[in-house]
Amino acid sequence: MAVGLFTAPIFYMIGTADFLHSFFSTIVYRLEDSDWGSRFPVLMNELFIDGITHTQSEAALQELAVIKKELAGLSPDQVIWDIEDLSKQPPWGVDIAHTITNLSNYFVTSDGKQLITVFETALNTSISTQRPLIIRSM
Protein backbone atom coordinates (compact mmCIF):
# COMPACT_ATOMS: atom_id res chain seq x y z
CA MET A 1 0.00 0.00 0.00
CA ALA A 2 1.37 3.40 -0.99
CA VAL A 3 1.56 6.36 1.35
CA GLY A 4 2.14 10.04 0.80
CA LEU A 5 1.64 13.53 2.12
CA PHE A 6 -1.75 15.09 1.51
CA THR A 7 -2.70 18.74 1.65
CA ALA A 8 -6.01 19.13 -0.16
CA PRO A 9 -6.25 18.73 -3.04
CA ILE A 10 -2.64 17.64 -3.63
CA PHE A 11 -1.21 14.21 -2.85
CA TYR A 12 2.58 13.86 -2.79
CA MET A 13 3.54 10.22 -3.37
CA ILE A 14 6.21 8.76 -1.11
CA GLY A 15 6.13 4.97 -1.51
CA THR A 16 5.51 2.11 0.86
CA ALA A 17 4.61 2.58 4.51
CA ASP A 18 7.78 0.64 5.45
CA PHE A 19 9.90 3.10 3.47
CA LEU A 20 8.37 6.14 5.19
CA HIS A 21 8.69 4.40 8.56
CA SER A 22 12.39 3.88 7.81
CA PHE A 23 12.82 7.65 7.36
CA PHE A 24 11.23 8.32 10.74
CA SER A 25 13.10 5.36 12.32
CA THR A 26 16.42 6.74 11.10
CA ILE A 27 15.63 10.17 12.53
CA VAL A 28 14.60 8.86 15.94
CA TYR A 29 17.54 6.47 16.26
CA ARG A 30 20.31 8.60 14.77
CA LEU A 31 19.20 12.14 15.69
CA GLU A 32 16.92 11.80 18.73
CA ASP A 33 18.82 9.18 20.73
CA SER A 34 15.88 6.75 20.36
CA ASP A 35 13.52 9.18 22.15
CA TRP A 36 10.75 9.67 19.58
CA GLY A 37 9.87 13.34 19.09
CA SER A 38 12.33 14.67 21.66
CA ARG A 39 14.06 17.03 19.22
CA PHE A 40 11.59 17.23 16.35
CA PRO A 41 8.14 17.16 17.95
CA VAL A 42 6.15 18.68 15.08
CA LEU A 43 7.37 16.22 12.44
CA MET A 44 7.86 13.18 14.62
CA ASN A 45 4.80 13.48 16.86
CA GLU A 46 2.24 15.80 15.30
CA LEU A 47 2.65 15.02 11.59
CA PHE A 48 3.46 11.35 12.06
CA ILE A 49 0.46 10.71 14.32
CA ASP A 50 -2.37 13.06 13.35
CA GLY A 51 -1.11 15.56 10.80
CA ILE A 52 -0.40 19.25 11.26
CA THR A 53 -2.19 22.53 10.65
CA HIS A 54 -0.83 25.04 8.17
CA THR A 55 0.32 27.16 11.11
CA GLN A 56 2.54 24.27 12.32
CA SER A 57 4.10 23.78 8.89
CA GLU A 58 6.65 26.58 9.38
CA ALA A 59 7.96 24.91 12.54
CA ALA A 60 8.04 21.60 10.69
CA LEU A 61 10.12 23.20 7.92
CA GLN A 62 12.60 24.45 10.51
CA GLU A 63 12.84 20.98 12.04
CA LEU A 64 13.30 19.47 8.58
CA ALA A 65 16.19 21.84 7.82
CA VAL A 66 18.02 20.61 10.93
CA ILE A 67 17.24 16.98 10.05
CA LYS A 68 18.54 17.46 6.50
CA LYS A 69 21.78 19.02 7.73
CA GLU A 70 22.41 16.34 10.34
CA LEU A 71 21.52 13.42 8.05
CA ALA A 72 24.03 14.80 5.52
CA GLY A 73 26.76 13.96 8.02
CA LEU A 74 25.78 10.28 8.22
CA SER A 75 26.78 7.59 5.74
CA PRO A 76 24.15 5.46 3.93
CA ASP A 77 25.12 2.36 5.91
CA GLN A 78 23.69 4.04 9.02
CA VAL A 79 20.11 3.82 7.77
CA ILE A 80 17.61 2.29 10.19
CA TRP A 81 14.92 0.27 8.46
CA ASP A 82 12.75 -0.36 11.51
CA ILE A 83 13.21 1.20 14.95
CA GLU A 84 11.19 -1.66 16.51
CA ASP A 85 13.53 -4.29 15.03
CA LEU A 86 17.03 -2.98 14.44
CA SER A 87 18.07 -6.25 12.79
CA LYS A 88 15.82 -5.54 9.78
CA GLN A 89 17.53 -4.29 6.64
CA PRO A 90 16.15 -2.51 3.57
CA PRO A 91 14.88 -4.95 0.93
CA TRP A 92 17.66 -3.80 -1.43
CA GLY A 93 20.35 -4.36 1.23
CA VAL A 94 23.47 -2.34 0.45
CA ASP A 95 22.79 -2.25 -3.30
CA ILE A 96 22.15 1.50 -3.64
CA ALA A 97 22.78 4.03 -6.40
CA HIS A 98 26.23 5.64 -6.50
CA THR A 99 24.52 9.05 -6.22
CA ILE A 100 23.44 8.24 -2.66
CA THR A 101 26.29 9.61 -0.58
CA ASN A 102 24.70 10.24 2.82
CA LEU A 103 21.42 9.82 4.68
CA SER A 104 20.02 13.18 3.54
CA ASN A 105 19.86 11.91 -0.05
CA TYR A 106 19.31 8.22 0.78
CA PHE A 107 15.53 8.41 0.82
CA VAL A 108 14.13 8.60 -2.72
CA THR A 109 10.39 8.33 -3.35
CA SER A 110 8.83 5.70 -5.57
CA ASP A 111 8.67 8.27 -8.38
CA GLY A 112 12.34 9.22 -8.07
CA LYS A 113 12.21 12.40 -5.99
CA GLN A 114 14.27 13.21 -2.92
CA LEU A 115 12.01 12.54 0.08
CA ILE A 116 13.21 15.59 2.00
CA THR A 117 12.42 17.78 -1.03
CA VAL A 118 8.93 16.26 -1.20
CA PHE A 119 8.43 17.07 2.49
CA GLU A 120 9.62 20.66 1.89
CA THR A 121 7.26 21.07 -1.07
CA ALA A 122 4.28 19.63 0.81
CA LEU A 123 4.95 21.81 3.87
CA ASN A 124 5.24 24.94 1.71
CA THR A 125 2.01 24.01 -0.05
CA SER A 126 0.30 23.60 3.31
CA ILE A 127 1.45 27.10 4.26
CA SER A 128 0.47 28.75 0.98
CA THR A 129 -2.95 27.06 0.74
CA GLN A 130 -3.58 27.30 4.49
CA ARG A 131 -4.58 23.64 4.57
CA PRO A 132 -3.55 20.90 7.00
CA LEU A 133 -0.94 18.32 6.02
CA ILE A 134 -1.43 14.64 6.80
CA ILE A 135 0.17 11.32 5.98
CA ARG A 136 -2.33 9.32 3.97
CA SER A 137 -2.51 5.82 2.51
CA MET A 138 -3.75 5.24 -1.00
MODELLER restraints for C-alpha pairs under 7 A, 6 or more apart:
rsr = mdl.restraints
at = mdl.atoms
rsr.add(forms.Gaussian(group=physical.xy_distance, feature=features.Distance(at['CA:1:A'], at['CA:16:A']), mean=5.96, stdev=0.5))
rsr.add(forms.Gaussian(group=physical.xy_distance, feature=features.Distance(at['CA:1:A'], at['CA:17:A']), mean=6.95, stdev=0.5))
rsr.add(forms.Gaussian(group=physical.xy_distance, feature=features.Distance(at['CA:1:A'], at['CA:137:A']), mean=6.81, stdev=0.5))
rsr.add(forms.Gaussian(group=physical.xy_distance, feature=features.Distance(at['CA:1:A'], at['CA:138:A']), mean=6.52, stdev=0.5))
rsr.add(forms.Gaussian(group=physical.xy_distance, feature=features.Distance(at['CA:2:A'], at['CA:15:A']), mean=5.04, stdev=0.5))
rsr.add(forms.Gaussian(group=physical.xy_distance, feature=features.Distance(at['CA:2:A'], at['CA:16:A']), mean=4.71, stdev=0.5))
rsr.add(forms.Gaussian(group=physical.xy_distance, feature=features.Distance(at['CA:2:A'], at['CA:17:A']), mean=6.44, stdev=0.5))
rsr.add(forms.Gaussian(group=physical.xy_distance, feature=features.Distance(at['CA:2:A'], at['CA:137:A']), mean=5.75, stdev=0.5))
rsr.add(forms.Gaussian(group=physical.xy_distance, feature=features.Distance(at['CA:2:A'], at['CA:138:A']), mean=5.44, stdev=0.5))
rsr.add(forms.Gaussian(group=physical.xy_distance, feature=features.Distance(at['CA:3:A'], at['CA:13:A']), mean=6.42, stdev=0.5))
rsr.add(forms.Gaussian(group=physical.xy_distance, feature=features.Distance(at['CA:3:A'], at['CA:14:A']), mean=5.79, stdev=0.5))
rsr.add(forms.Gaussian(group=physical.xy_distance, feature=features.Distance(at['CA:3:A'], at['CA:15:A']), mean=5.58, stdev=0.5))
rsr.add(forms.Gaussian(group=physical.xy_distance, feature=features.Distance(at['CA:3:A'], at['CA:16:A']), mean=5.82, stdev=0.5))
rsr.add(forms.Gaussian(group=physical.xy_distance, feature=features.Distance(at['CA:3:A'], at['CA:17:A']), mean=5.80, stdev=0.5))
rsr.add(forms.Gaussian(group=physical.xy_distance, feature=features.Distance(at['CA:3:A'], at['CA:135:A']), mean=6.92, stdev=0.5))
rsr.add(forms.Gaussian(group=physical.xy_distance, feature=features.Distance(at['CA:3:A'], at['CA:136:A']), mean=5.54, stdev=0.5))
rsr.add(forms.Gaussian(group=physical.xy_distance, feature=features.Distance(at['CA:3:A'], at['CA:137:A']), mean=4.26, stdev=0.5))
rsr.add(forms.Gaussian(group=physical.xy_distance, feature=features.Distance(at['CA:3:A'], at['CA:138:A']), mean=5.92, stdev=0.5))
rsr.add(forms.Gaussian(group=physical.xy_distance, feature=features.Distance(at['CA:4:A'], at['CA:11:A']), mean=6.48, stdev=0.5))
rsr.add(forms.Gaussian(group=physical.xy_distance, feature=features.Distance(at['CA:4:A'], at['CA:12:A']), mean=5.26, stdev=0.5))
rsr.add(forms.Gaussian(group=physical.xy_distance, feature=features.Distance(at['CA:4:A'], at['CA:13:A']), mean=4.40, stdev=0.5))
rsr.add(forms.Gaussian(group=physical.xy_distance, feature=features.Distance(at['CA:4:A'], at['CA:14:A']), mean=4.68, stdev=0.5))
rsr.add(forms.Gaussian(group=physical.xy_distance, feature=features.Distance(at['CA:4:A'], at['CA:15:A']), mean=6.85, stdev=0.5))
rsr.add(forms.Gaussian(group=physical.xy_distance, feature=features.Distance(at['CA:4:A'], at['CA:135:A']), mean=5.69, stdev=0.5))
rsr.add(forms.Gaussian(group=physical.xy_distance, feature=features.Distance(at['CA:4:A'], at['CA:136:A']), mean=5.53, stdev=0.5))
rsr.add(forms.Gaussian(group=physical.xy_distance, feature=features.Distance(at['CA:4:A'], at['CA:137:A']), mean=6.50, stdev=0.5))
rsr.add(forms.Gaussian(group=physical.xy_distance, feature=features.Distance(at['CA:5:A'], at['CA:11:A']), mean=5.77, stdev=0.5))
rsr.add(forms.Gaussian(group=physical.xy_distance, feature=features.Distance(at['CA:5:A'], at['CA:12:A']), mean=5.00, stdev=0.5))
rsr.add(forms.Gaussian(group=physical.xy_distance, feature=features.Distance(at['CA:5:A'], at['CA:13:A']), mean=6.68, stdev=0.5))
rsr.add(forms.Gaussian(group=physical.xy_distance, feature=features.Distance(at['CA:5:A'], at['CA:122:A']), mean=6.77, stdev=0.5))
rsr.add(forms.Gaussian(group=physical.xy_distance, feature=features.Distance(at['CA:5:A'], at['CA:133:A']), mean=6.70, stdev=0.5))
rsr.add(forms.Gaussian(group=physical.xy_distance, feature=features.Distance(at['CA:5:A'], at['CA:134:A']), mean=5.71, stdev=0.5))
rsr.add(forms.Gaussian(group=physical.xy_distance, feature=features.Distance(at['CA:5:A'], at['CA:135:A']), mean=4.69, stdev=0.5))
rsr.add(forms.Gaussian(group=physical.xy_distance, feature=features.Distance(at['CA:5:A'], at['CA:136:A']), mean=6.08, stdev=0.5))
rsr.add(forms.Gaussian(group=physical.xy_distance, feature=features.Distance(at['CA:6:A'], at['CA:12:A']), mean=6.22, stdev=0.5))
rsr.add(forms.Gaussian(group=physical.xy_distance, feature=features.Distance(at['CA:6:A'], at['CA:133:A']), mean=5.60, stdev=0.5))
rsr.add(forms.Gaussian(group=physical.xy_distance, feature=features.Distance(at['CA:6:A'], at['CA:134:A']), mean=5.32, stdev=0.5))
rsr.add(forms.Gaussian(group=physical.xy_distance, feature=features.Distance(at['CA:6:A'], at['CA:135:A']), mean=6.16, stdev=0.5))
rsr.add(forms.Gaussian(group=physical.xy_distance, feature=features.Distance(at['CA:6:A'], at['CA:136:A']), mean=6.31, stdev=0.5))
rsr.add(forms.Gaussian(group=physical.xy_distance, feature=features.Distance(at['CA:7:A'], at['CA:126:A']), mean=5.95, stdev=0.5))
rsr.add(forms.Gaussian(group=physical.xy_distance, feature=features.Distance(at['CA:7:A'], at['CA:131:A']), mean=6.01, stdev=0.5))
rsr.add(forms.Gaussian(group=physical.xy_distance, feature=features.Distance(at['CA:7:A'], at['CA:132:A']), mean=5.83, stdev=0.5))
rsr.add(forms.Gaussian(group=physical.xy_distance, feature=features.Distance(at['CA:7:A'], at['CA:133:A']), mean=4.73, stdev=0.5))
rsr.add(forms.Gaussian(group=physical.xy_distance, feature=features.Distance(at['CA:7:A'], at['CA:134:A']), mean=6.71, stdev=0.5))
rsr.add(forms.Gaussian(group=physical.xy_distance, feature=features.Distance(at['CA:8:A'], at['CA:131:A']), mean=6.69, stdev=0.5))
rsr.add(forms.Gaussian(group=physical.xy_distance, feature=features.Distance(at['CA:12:A'], at['CA:118:A']), mean=6.97, stdev=0.5))
rsr.add(forms.Gaussian(group=physical.xy_distance, feature=features.Distance(at['CA:14:A'], at['CA:109:A']), mean=4.76, stdev=0.5))
rsr.add(forms.Gaussian(group=physical.xy_distance, feature=features.Distance(at['CA:14:A'], at['CA:110:A']), mean=6.01, stdev=0.5))
rsr.add(forms.Gaussian(group=physical.xy_distance, feature=features.Distance(at['CA:15:A'], at['CA:109:A']), mean=5.73, stdev=0.5))
rsr.add(forms.Gaussian(group=physical.xy_distance, feature=features.Distance(at['CA:15:A'], at['CA:110:A']), mean=4.92, stdev=0.5))
rsr.add(forms.Gaussian(group=physical.xy_distance, feature=features.Distance(at['CA:21:A'], at['CA:82:A']), mean=6.92, stdev=0.5))
rsr.add(forms.Gaussian(group=physical.xy_distance, feature=features.Distance(at['CA:22:A'], at['CA:80:A']), mean=5.96, stdev=0.5))
rsr.add(forms.Gaussian(group=physical.xy_distance, feature=features.Distance(at['CA:22:A'], at['CA:81:A']), mean=4.46, stdev=0.5))
rsr.add(forms.Gaussian(group=physical.xy_distance, feature=features.Distance(at['CA:22:A'], at['CA:82:A']), mean=5.64, stdev=0.5))
rsr.add(forms.Gaussian(group=physical.xy_distance, feature=features.Distance(at['CA:25:A'], at['CA:80:A']), mean=5.85, stdev=0.5))
rsr.add(forms.Gaussian(group=physical.xy_distance, feature=features.Distance(at['CA:25:A'], at['CA:81:A']), mean=6.64, stdev=0.5))
rsr.add(forms.Gaussian(group=physical.xy_distance, feature=features.Distance(at['CA:25:A'], at['CA:82:A']), mean=5.79, stdev=0.5))
rsr.add(forms.Gaussian(group=physical.xy_distance, feature=features.Distance(at['CA:25:A'], at['CA:83:A']), mean=4.92, stdev=0.5))
rsr.add(forms.Gaussian(group=physical.xy_distance, feature=features.Distance(at['CA:26:A'], at['CA:79:A']), mean=5.76, stdev=0.5))
rsr.add(forms.Gaussian(group=physical.xy_distance, feature=features.Distance(at['CA:26:A'], at['CA:80:A']), mean=4.69, stdev=0.5))
rsr.add(forms.Gaussian(group=physical.xy_distance, feature=features.Distance(at['CA:28:A'], at['CA:34:A']), mean=5.06, stdev=0.5))
rsr.add(forms.Gaussian(group=physical.xy_distance, feature=features.Distance(at['CA:28:A'], at['CA:35:A']), mean=6.30, stdev=0.5))
rsr.add(forms.Gaussian(group=physical.xy_distance, feature=features.Distance(at['CA:28:A'], at['CA:36:A']), mean=5.36, stdev=0.5))
rsr.add(forms.Gaussian(group=physical.xy_distance, feature=features.Distance(at['CA:29:A'], at['CA:83:A']), mean=6.95, stdev=0.5))
rsr.add(forms.Gaussian(group=physical.xy_distance, feature=features.Distance(at['CA:32:A'], at['CA:38:A']), mean=6.15, stdev=0.5))
rsr.add(forms.Gaussian(group=physical.xy_distance, feature=features.Distance(at['CA:32:A'], at['CA:39:A']), mean=5.98, stdev=0.5))
rsr.add(forms.Gaussian(group=physical.xy_distance, feature=features.Distance(at['CA:36:A'], at['CA:44:A']), mean=6.72, stdev=0.5))
rsr.add(forms.Gaussian(group=physical.xy_distance, feature=features.Distance(at['CA:37:A'], at['CA:44:A']), mean=4.90, stdev=0.5))
rsr.add(forms.Gaussian(group=physical.xy_distance, feature=features.Distance(at['CA:37:A'], at['CA:45:A']), mean=5.54, stdev=0.5))
rsr.add(forms.Gaussian(group=physical.xy_distance, feature=features.Distance(at['CA:40:A'], at['CA:63:A']), mean=5.85, stdev=0.5))
rsr.add(forms.Gaussian(group=physical.xy_distance, feature=features.Distance(at['CA:42:A'], at['CA:59:A']), mean=6.97, stdev=0.5))
rsr.add(forms.Gaussian(group=physical.xy_distance, feature=features.Distance(at['CA:42:A'], at['CA:60:A']), mean=5.61, stdev=0.5))
rsr.add(forms.Gaussian(group=physical.xy_distance, feature=features.Distance(at['CA:43:A'], at['CA:60:A']), mean=5.69, stdev=0.5))
rsr.add(forms.Gaussian(group=physical.xy_distance, feature=features.Distance(at['CA:46:A'], at['CA:52:A']), mean=5.94, stdev=0.5))
rsr.add(forms.Gaussian(group=physical.xy_distance, feature=features.Distance(at['CA:47:A'], at['CA:134:A']), mean=6.30, stdev=0.5))
rsr.add(forms.Gaussian(group=physical.xy_distance, feature=features.Distance(at['CA:48:A'], at['CA:135:A']), mean=6.91, stdev=0.5))
rsr.add(forms.Gaussian(group=physical.xy_distance, feature=features.Distance(at['CA:50:A'], at['CA:134:A']), mean=6.80, stdev=0.5))
rsr.add(forms.Gaussian(group=physical.xy_distance, feature=features.Distance(at['CA:51:A'], at['CA:132:A']), mean=7.00, stdev=0.5))
rsr.add(forms.Gaussian(group=physical.xy_distance, feature=features.Distance(at['CA:51:A'], at['CA:133:A']), mean=5.53, stdev=0.5))
rsr.add(forms.Gaussian(group=physical.xy_distance, feature=features.Distance(at['CA:51:A'], at['CA:134:A']), mean=4.12, stdev=0.5))
rsr.add(forms.Gaussian(group=physical.xy_distance, feature=features.Distance(at['CA:51:A'], at['CA:135:A']), mean=6.55, stdev=0.5))
rsr.add(forms.Gaussian(group=physical.xy_distance, feature=features.Distance(at['CA:52:A'], at['CA:132:A']), mean=5.55, stdev=0.5))
rsr.add(forms.Gaussian(group=physical.xy_distance, feature=features.Distance(at['CA:52:A'], at['CA:133:A']), mean=5.35, stdev=0.5))
rsr.add(forms.Gaussian(group=physical.xy_distance, feature=features.Distance(at['CA:52:A'], at['CA:134:A']), mean=6.50, stdev=0.5))
rsr.add(forms.Gaussian(group=physical.xy_distance, feature=features.Distance(at['CA:53:A'], at['CA:131:A']), mean=6.63, stdev=0.5))
rsr.add(forms.Gaussian(group=physical.xy_distance, feature=features.Distance(at['CA:53:A'], at['CA:132:A']), mean=4.23, stdev=0.5))
rsr.add(forms.Gaussian(group=physical.xy_distance, feature=features.Distance(at['CA:53:A'], at['CA:133:A']), mean=6.38, stdev=0.5))
rsr.add(forms.Gaussian(group=physical.xy_distance, feature=features.Distance(at['CA:54:A'], at['CA:126:A']), mean=5.19, stdev=0.5))
rsr.add(forms.Gaussian(group=physical.xy_distance, feature=features.Distance(at['CA:54:A'], at['CA:127:A']), mean=4.98, stdev=0.5))
rsr.add(forms.Gaussian(group=physical.xy_distance, feature=features.Distance(at['CA:54:A'], at['CA:130:A']), mean=5.12, stdev=0.5))
rsr.add(forms.Gaussian(group=physical.xy_distance, feature=features.Distance(at['CA:54:A'], at['CA:131:A']), mean=5.38, stdev=0.5))
rsr.add(forms.Gaussian(group=physical.xy_distance, feature=features.Distance(at['CA:54:A'], at['CA:132:A']), mean=5.09, stdev=0.5))
rsr.add(forms.Gaussian(group=physical.xy_distance, feature=features.Distance(at['CA:55:A'], at['CA:127:A']), mean=6.95, stdev=0.5))
rsr.add(forms.Gaussian(group=physical.xy_distance, feature=features.Distance(at['CA:57:A'], at['CA:123:A']), mean=5.47, stdev=0.5))
rsr.add(forms.Gaussian(group=physical.xy_distance, feature=features.Distance(at['CA:57:A'], at['CA:126:A']), mean=6.75, stdev=0.5))
rsr.add(forms.Gaussian(group=physical.xy_distance, feature=features.Distance(at['CA:57:A'], at['CA:127:A']), mean=6.29, stdev=0.5))
rsr.add(forms.Gaussian(group=physical.xy_distance, feature=features.Distance(at['CA:61:A'], at['CA:120:A']), mean=6.57, stdev=0.5))
rsr.add(forms.Gaussian(group=physical.xy_distance, feature=features.Distance(at['CA:61:A'], at['CA:123:A']), mean=6.72, stdev=0.5))
rsr.add(forms.Gaussian(group=physical.xy_distance, feature=features.Distance(at['CA:68:A'], at['CA:104:A']), mean=5.41, stdev=0.5))
rsr.add(forms.Gaussian(group=physical.xy_distance, feature=features.Distance(at['CA:71:A'], at['CA:102:A']), mean=6.90, stdev=0.5))
rsr.add(forms.Gaussian(group=physical.xy_distance, feature=features.Distance(at['CA:71:A'], at['CA:103:A']), mean=4.94, stdev=0.5))
rsr.add(forms.Gaussian(group=physical.xy_distance, feature=features.Distance(at['CA:71:A'], at['CA:104:A']), mean=4.76, stdev=0.5))
rsr.add(forms.Gaussian(group=physical.xy_distance, feature=features.Distance(at['CA:72:A'], at['CA:102:A']), mean=5.35, stdev=0.5))
rsr.add(forms.Gaussian(group=physical.xy_distance, feature=features.Distance(at['CA:72:A'], at['CA:103:A']), mean=5.69, stdev=0.5))
rsr.add(forms.Gaussian(group=physical.xy_distance, feature=features.Distance(at['CA:72:A'], at['CA:104:A']), mean=4.75, stdev=0.5))
rsr.add(forms.Gaussian(group=physical.xy_distance, feature=features.Distance(at['CA:73:A'], at['CA:102:A']), mean=6.72, stdev=0.5))
rsr.add(forms.Gaussian(group=physical.xy_distance, feature=features.Distance(at['CA:74:A'], at['CA:102:A']), mean=5.51, stdev=0.5))
rsr.add(forms.Gaussian(group=physical.xy_distance, feature=features.Distance(at['CA:74:A'], at['CA:103:A']), mean=5.64, stdev=0.5))
rsr.add(forms.Gaussian(group=physical.xy_distance, feature=features.Distance(at['CA:75:A'], at['CA:101:A']), mean=6.65, stdev=0.5))
rsr.add(forms.Gaussian(group=physical.xy_distance, feature=features.Distance(at['CA:75:A'], at['CA:102:A']), mean=4.45, stdev=0.5))
rsr.add(forms.Gaussian(group=physical.xy_distance, feature=features.Distance(at['CA:75:A'], at['CA:103:A']), mean=5.90, stdev=0.5))
rsr.add(forms.Gaussian(group=physical.xy_distance, feature=features.Distance(at['CA:76:A'], at['CA:101:A']), mean=6.50, stdev=0.5))
rsr.add(forms.Gaussian(group=physical.xy_distance, feature=features.Distance(at['CA:76:A'], at['CA:102:A']), mean=4.93, stdev=0.5))
rsr.add(forms.Gaussian(group=physical.xy_distance, feature=features.Distance(at['CA:76:A'], at['CA:103:A']), mean=5.20, stdev=0.5))
rsr.add(forms.Gaussian(group=physical.xy_distance, feature=features.Distance(at['CA:76:A'], at['CA:106:A']), mean=6.40, stdev=0.5))
rsr.add(forms.Gaussian(group=physical.xy_distance, feature=features.Distance(at['CA:79:A'], at['CA:103:A']), mean=6.88, stdev=0.5))
rsr.add(forms.Gaussian(group=physical.xy_distance, feature=features.Distance(at['CA:80:A'], at['CA:86:A']), mean=6.79, stdev=0.5))
rsr.add(forms.Gaussian(group=physical.xy_distance, feature=features.Distance(at['CA:81:A'], at['CA:88:A']), mean=6.03, stdev=0.5))
rsr.add(forms.Gaussian(group=physical.xy_distance, feature=features.Distance(at['CA:81:A'], at['CA:89:A']), mean=5.56, stdev=0.5))
rsr.add(forms.Gaussian(group=physical.xy_distance, feature=features.Distance(at['CA:81:A'], at['CA:90:A']), mean=5.76, stdev=0.5))
rsr.add(forms.Gaussian(group=physical.xy_distance, feature=features.Distance(at['CA:82:A'], at['CA:88:A']), mean=6.27, stdev=0.5))
rsr.add(forms.Gaussian(group=physical.xy_distance, feature=features.Distance(at['CA:100:A'], at['CA:106:A']), mean=5.37, stdev=0.5))
rsr.add(forms.Gaussian(group=physical.xy_distance, feature=features.Distance(at['CA:105:A'], at['CA:114:A']), mean=6.42, stdev=0.5))
rsr.add(forms.Gaussian(group=physical.xy_distance, feature=features.Distance(at['CA:107:A'], at['CA:114:A']), mean=6.21, stdev=0.5))
rsr.add(forms.Gaussian(group=physical.xy_distance, feature=features.Distance(at['CA:107:A'], at['CA:115:A']), mean=5.47, stdev=0.5))
rsr.add(forms.Gaussian(group=physical.xy_distance, feature=features.Distance(at['CA:108:A'], at['CA:114:A']), mean=4.62, stdev=0.5))
rsr.add(forms.Gaussian(group=physical.xy_distance, feature=features.Distance(at['CA:108:A'], at['CA:115:A']), mean=5.27, stdev=0.5))
rsr.add(forms.Gaussian(group=physical.xy_distance, feature=features.Distance(at['CA:109:A'], at['CA:115:A']), mean=5.66, stdev=0.5))
rsr.add(forms.Gaussian(group=physical.xy_distance, feature=features.Distance(at['CA:126:A'], at['CA:132:A']), mean=5.97, stdev=0.5))
rsr.add(forms.Gaussian(group=physical.xy_distance, feature=features.Distance(at['CA:126:A'], at['CA:133:A']), mean=6.07, stdev=0.5))
